[in-house]
Amino acid sequence: MDDNCNCTMTDTINYLKGEIVELKNDIKEHSRDMTLLKESHIETKLYVKQIFDSLASLSSILKGITDKPNKRWEQVINTTITVVITAALMYLITK
């Protein structure tokens, strides 16, 4: 009866050793996966930053484009006012 108990205990110990080895292998594999995920996350953060930088640049360009018509109108109005004032002064001076 002791032999059966020892055999069962030996089998249990061997089973547990196998489970420990399998768990260690799983941990190594998960560690590699985590390292890959961290690297991928870093790359993703870099791409997102580049996208936001590009969006900021495009926003700046669009703002410049939309401001140009306003600046043109301001220039037209300034030129018109200058011409009217100059014409009025010339009229007054020549009269």
C-alpha positions in Angstrom: 0.0 0.0 0.0 2.9 2.3 0.6 4.2 1.6 -2.9 0.9 2.8 -4.4 1.0 5.9 -2.2 4.5 6.7 -3.3 3.7 6.0 -6.9 0.7 8.3 -6.7 2.8 10.9 -4.9 5.5 10.6 -7.5 3.0 10.9 -10.3 1.5 14.0 -8.7 4.9 15.6 -8.3 5.8 14.8 -11.9 2.5 16.2 -13.1 3.1 19.4 -11.1 6.6 19.7 -12.5 5.2 19.4 -16.0 2.6 22.1 -15.2 5.3 24.4 -13.8 7.4 24.0 -16.9 4.3 24.7 -19.1 3.5 27.8 -17.0 7.0 29.0 -17.3 6.8 28.6 -21.1 3.5 30.4 -21.1 5.0 33.3 -19.1 7.9 33.6 -21.5 5.5 33.6 -24.5 3.3 36.3 -22.8 6.4 38.3 -22.0 7.4 38.3 -25.6 3.9 39.2 -26.6 3.9 42.1 -24.1 7.2 43.4 -25.5 5.8 43.3 -29.0 2.7 45.1 -27.9 4.8 47.8 -26.2 6.8 48.3 -29.3 3.6 48.4 -31.4 2.1 50.9 -29.0 5.1 53.2 -29.3 4.9 53.1 -33.1 1.2 53.8 -32.9 1.8 56.8 -30.7 4.4 58.1 -33.1 2.0 57.7 -36.1 -0.8 59.4 -34.2 1.6 62.3 -33.4 2.6 62.6 -37.0 -1.1 62.6 -38.0 -1.9 65.4 -35.5 1.1 67.4 -36.8 -0.1 67.0 -40.3 -3.6 68.0 -39.3 -2.2 71.1 -37.6 -0.2 72.0 -40.7 -3.3 71.5 -42.9 -5.4 73.6 -40.6 -2.8 76.3 -40.8 -2.8 76.2 -44.5 -6.6 76.2 -44.7 -6.7 79.2 -42.3 -4.2 81.0 -44.5 -6.3 80.3 -47.6 -9.5 81.4 -46.0 -7.9 84.6 -44.6 -6.6 85.6 -48.0 -10.0 86.6 -49.5 -10.6 88.7 -46.3 -7.1 90.3 -46.7 -7.8 91.0 -50.4 -11.1 92.7 -49.5 -9.4 94.8 -46.9 -6.7 95.8 -49.4 -9.4 96.7 -52.0 -11.3 98.8 -49.4 -8.1 100.5 -48.2 -7.1 101.3 -51.8 -10.6 102.6 -52.5 -10.6 104.9 -49.5 -7.1 106.2 -50.4 -8.2 106.9 -53.9 -11.4 108.7 -52.8 -9.5 110.8 -50.2 -6.8 111.6 -52.7 -9.4 112.6 -55.3 -11.2 114.8 -52.8 -8.0 116.5 -51.7 -7.0 117.0 -55.3 -10.4 118.5 -56.0 -10.1 120.8 -53.1 -6.5 121.8 -54.0 -7.3 122.5 -57.6 -10.4 124.5 -56.9 
